[in-house]
Every structure is written in C-alpha cells, then in structure tokens.
Amino acid sequence: AGSDAALAGVQLTCLADGAPVDLASAVAGTPTIVNLWAYWCAPCAEELPYLQQFSDRAGDAVNVLTVHTDPNEAAALSRLTDYGVTLPGVQDARTQVRSAVGAPAVLPVSVLVRADGTVAQILPQPFASVDEIAALVETHLGVAV
C-alpha cells in the first residue's frame, strides 16, 4: 500500500471555475508541489509569490498546485489576485489533502509528490525564497530547475 498514490480518491473543486478536480489525476505524471494554505495565513502570503516564481522557472518540469484549506473560497480568490498568483488552485474546505497525506495541522504545508503520485516529503514550513524551493525540490524529487 505504501506505493499507492496518496491523493487517490481526493475530489476537490477548482478555485477558478468550481469544476471538480480529481487530485490524483491532476498531479499524475509530473513531480508536483502541493501547497496547503489559507487566506488568513500570513506566512502563506509571503511564500505564495515565491511558489509562483518557482513555477515560472520550472515550467513543465514541476507542477505547483495550491490547496486552499479554509471554507471561505471567495477570500481565497481575492487573496490570490492580491498576490498576483495565477497558480492552479483547488478548494479544500474539509482539509482532505492534509488527512490523505498525514500532514500536520499547520499552515503553510508543502507536500512534494513524485511523478508516480507517492509523497516524497512533507514540509510544514514557509519557503523564504525561490532558491530554497528549488533546492528542496532537487533534494526530495530529484528535479533540478
């Protein structure tokens, strides 16, 4: 069971259009940073632009998916607009992702997911720079960008 995709069966909705998102499918085939955040979380506000910059730098090599873990979807959308962040985002009011991967109940948390869907590392910390994200991705996912 250890090799199963950790996010299998997690169904969320897209922040942008409310469409259903099967998380395991969304991250399949590409190493992915799944970033858990909430609109009221100050460290999240600081790191989201770094995640955007990392995504721009990584291109297709690494995906970045934001997971808003608070019921207030409208606040999430306005925050992302405020931060200038255009990363794909899903709404996770019931903290399904945190439960699925066994992450601690803190924010932000970044889950580094391998291309096969297994969890490489759970990082319950805010990122302080693009280079820090790149170094952790290289260490835990083996992708240099």
N, C-alpha and C positions, 0 to 999 in steps of 0.2 A: 504493500500500500504506500510505502514511502516514496515511490516514484510517480504516484498519481499527481495529476495537475491539481495544485492546491486550491485553485479557484473554480474547479469544476462544479457546475450546478449553481453558481452565484449569478443571479439575474438582477441587473440594476437598470436604471433609466439614464439616458443621455441628458446631460445638463442643457445642451443646446436646443434639442427639439423634443425631448421626452420619449424618444424611441427606446424600445427595450434593447439592452445590451447584454449578451452572454459573455461574461468576463473572461472565461477560459478561451473562448474563440477570439476575443478581442486582443489577447496577448499572445496567442499561439504563433509559433514560428519565428519570433523575434525577441531577443532579450529586452526586458521591459522594466522600467522603474514605475512601480505603482505607489503613488504618493497620497497618503491619507492626511486630510487637512480639514479645517473648519473655518468659516468666515470670521469667527471671533478670536482666532488664534494668532497672536502677534508674531511668533517665530515663523509660522506658516507664511505670513505676509512677506516676511523678509526673504524666505527661501524660494517662493514660487517664481519670482523673476529669474533666479539662478537656474531653476529647472527649465524654464522657457529657453534661456540662453544655451543650456546644455543640449536641449532637444534640437535647437537650430544648428548647433555644432555637430551633433551626432548624425543628423539626417536620418537615413533609413537603417542605420546600424543598431540603434537602440530606440525603443519607443518610450515615451513618458505619458503615463495616464494619471490624471488627478481624480481622487475619490473624495467627494465631499461628505463628511461623516456627521452631518447635522441635518435635522428635518427642514431647515429654512433654505429652500432651494433658491428663492429669489435673492436672498442675501449673498449666496454663493456666486450667482451670475454677476451681480453688481460689483462684488469684490474682484472677480477675475478681470472685469472690464477696467476697474480702477488700477489694477496692477499691470494692465497691458498684456495679460497672459491669454494665449489662444490655444493652449494645450487641450487635447481632448479630455473631457471631464464627465464623470458619472455621479449620480446622486445615490448616496448610501445611508439613508436616514436610520436604518436599523443596524448599522455597523456590521454588515455581513462579511465584509472583507477582513476586518480585524478578527472576527471569530474564525473565519475559514483558515487563516494563516497562523493564528495563535499569537498575534501581535499584542504588545502591552497597551493598556488603556491610556495612552498619552498621545499628544499631537505636537508636531507632525511625526509621522512614521513613514519611512520609505521601505517598500518591500522590493527587493531585487529578484526578479523572476527570470529563470533561464528560458531559452527558446523552447524547451520541451514542456514548459509550464510548471516545473518544480521551483520551489523557493530556494534561492542561493543564500540570501541573507536578509535579516530584518534589522533595520537601522532606526531605532527610536530616538532620532536626533535631528535638529535642523541643520541643513547644509549652509556653510558660510561663504561658499564660492563655487564657481563653475568647475574650477580645477579640482576641488575636493570631491565633487560628484564624479568627475571623470576618473579620478584615482580609485575611488571605491568601486566604480563600475568595472574598471580594469582588474582590480583585485578579485572581486567576487563573481563577475560574469565573464571575465577573460576577453573583454572587448576594449580595445584602445581607440579613443576618439580624440 
